[in-house]
Amino acid sequence: MKKSSSTKPAQGGGTGTWSGKENFQSWDEGRNALSQFLEDLKRLLDTLVEKRIPSDSRQLFLDCLGDVKTAIDNAKNQLALVKTESGGAYNALHKAGLTGRSLRLKLREFYRSIKTAPVEAVLKMADVILGSLPDLFFPLELVREFKDTLEARLKHGGDDEIIALNLGGTVKWWE
């Protein structure tokens, strides 16, 4: 995939910030990649709510989604302030495996799972990256809780895409 330092999402998905190198060339590139992940997570959550949550339950998810998107934007603004590879925030990101090769590995597996794995696996990989971020960027605690709630609903509470197939025969089209 082509490497991009832009935080604007590519058409139809993430930019795939890894370029086959063992490490990001700079913290700026790593920070941009992490910011892109947050933007893509926002789009993923939005898509799952719109397309997969059954319509009778969707509105409350949509109502909460606005706060989630704001929290992600706030966290991205906080992340943008981590300018150098020194200081408490960068060190905490490094200890959490959210810099350099560790970040590259996690991002590669997240974006790979989008193309090759079921939704549960995609959300699990998102959780691997998101898991340490609320400790550093408090607005992301709301995002993590929303993602967990959405994940539980998708896993245990019906899926609009499957319900729409009407395999249970609740709509008797033959009558």
Beta strands, then each sheet from edge to edge (+ up, - down):
end
